[in-house]
Amino acid sequence: QVQLVESGGGLVQPGGSLRLSCAAPGSAFSSLTMGWYRQAPGKQRELVATISTGGSTNFADSVKGRFTISRDNAKNAVYLQMNSLKPEDTAVYYCNAPNFLGGYYFNWGQGTQVTVSS
């Protein structure tokens, strides 16, 4: 089964930064809109940011101005640069490609834990 591999998480103090990476398998990557999602303990998974095949980006209101998303089609990779981190950003972060049926193109990976704490 194809699976995404997220990395780059860790423990960071409030106000700090992290850069997450996601490696996607297969040859379809460049034709897919990619997204970053997160799930905090006891909460549902939520969409954080998306980047289209053309590079257009969208962000959840809670992260606008602090997070940026980018992609490298040559490496089948998508990145999430997170700045000015807050404790409420603590979650497991995942990437995936949303499809037009309301599902996702890939199986979910293991995610990468981001903990923001002093």
Secondary structure, DSSP 8 states (H G I E B T S, - for coil): --B-EEE--EEE-TT--EEEEEE--SS-GGGS-EEEEEE-TTS--EEEEEE-TT--EEE-TTTTTTEEEEEEGGGTEEEEEE-S--GGG-EEEEEE-B-TTSSBSSB----EEEEE--
